[in-house]
Amino acid sequence: MAILNLFQFVKDFQSFKAGETIYSLGDMHNRLYVVIEGEVDLSYEGRHLETVEAGGIIGEISIVDDDEGQASTAIAKTDCKVVPVDRQRFTFMVQETPYFALEVMEVLAERLRRERARA
């Protein structure tokens, strides 16, 4: 099951134009986002980390560790649509579709591994 399938009928997405900031490093809004259309660039203090395409997840660390805020800056590379997932929605989704939690953990683990390799 792909992440996009879980969000195919969602109406509460947010749209961003290319170049718009979705969130900034340290923002304390405690949610992750699922990219349902377009591409998003992630950076840390001006250093490009990766480009996330449709079906990807961004901001996942803030759902796990809500005391620190966002660990990167996310800027729309192209016009895009993202679905915000706050803790309440995340908890519901994990209860209904445990696969979603595994996907989020895989994204988090991969990003941590990549950063450790860069160090």
N, C-alpha and C positions, 0 to 999 in steps of 0.2 A: 504494500500500500504506500503510495507516495504522499508526501506532506500536502501537495497541492490538492489531492482528492479530499482531504479533510476540510479544506477551505473553499471548495468550488462554488458553494452557494452563499457564502458570507457576504453580507451587505454593508458591514461596518468597517470597510477598508478605508485607508487614508491614501490620498493621491499626492505625489510630489513631482514637481517639474525637475528636469535635469539641473543639477547644481544646487538644489535646495538641501538644507540640512534636516535630516530626520531626527537625529539626536546628537548631542555633543558629549565629549569625555566628561564624566562626573555627573551628568544629569541624573536626578534622583526620581525618575518616574516609574521605576520598578516594573518594567514590562519588557518582553521580548517582542520581536516582529517577525512575521512570516512574509517573505517577499512573494507576491502572487503574480506580479508582472514587472518586467524591466530588470535593471541592474543597480546595485548599490555598492559604492566603494567604502571600505572600512579603513580607517587610518588611526594612528596613535602618534600624537604630537608631531603631526606633519609627515610621518612616514607611512606610506601605503602598505597595508597589510594584505588585503585581498579584495577581489570583486565578487560579490554574491549575486547569483542569478535567481530567476523565478524558481520557487521550491526551496530556497535556502532560508536559513534562520539567522537573525542578527539580534544583538542585545541580550543574548541568553544569560550572561553572567549576572545581570541585574535581577533576574527572577530567582536566582539561587542565593546571591549575596546582596541583599537590598540595602546594606549599610554603606556601601562604597559607590553606588551609582554606576553609570555606564563606564565600561572599560575601554571604549574606543569612541571615535566619531564616525557617524554614518551619513554619507552624502549621496543623494541620488545621482548616479552616473548617467542614467537615461530617465525619461519620464517613467515613473513606476507607481505601483500600488502595493501597499503593505497592510497586513492585518495586525493590529496590536493585540497582544495576549498578556493580560495582567495576571496577578497571582490567582485570583478567583477563577478566571477562565482556564488558566493552566491546570489548576487542581481538578476542575471539572473534566478537562480533556484527558488528563492522566487516568482518572477513574473510568471514563468511558472508552478510552483508546490508549492503553498502556504503551503501545508502540510509539506514541508521540513523545513520551518521556525518554525512551531509548534514543530517538532521533536527536532530541535536545542534548542528551548526554554525549552522544557521538560527536556532535558539532563542537561542544565545549572541549572534549578530550582532544580532538584533532587540532583545534586552535592552540591549546596549551602545548601540545607536542611540537607544533610548528614554531611557536615562540621559543621554546626551550632549545630547539635546534639552531635558532638564530643567535642565541646568546653565546 
